[in-house]
Amino acid sequence: MTEWKPAAYPSLSPYLICSEPERLIDFLVTVFDARLERRFDHPNGVLGHAELRIDDSVVMIGGGQSEYLSAEVHLHLYVPDAQAVYDRAMAAGGTVVREPERKADDDDLRGGFRDPAGTIWWVATQ
């Protein structure tokens, strides 16, 4: 058992940012028999973040009010120390997407950075 990520979660999960997240969730449920694990909505009811389990994997979905483009690639990785990984990324030439923070409705410390190739990495520690 690990203490730095949720039990039964993979270390690496694809994170899909889209303009119609509800449609994507319905599609994943229909096509892959995905199960909703967690969901966080904005105060206005628009999806902020959802996590769906497909077999032994988790697909994370965001959208609706996101300022990030749906064509960008986002990868989410649970690590033992999100701050240390973020700091190493900055030292290696990464650019800030979001400094690590722990929101009130989330158990994770999470931050994001863009690598030199343009991929956005989200790292988190529970």
Disulfide bonds with the S-S distance in Angstrom:
none
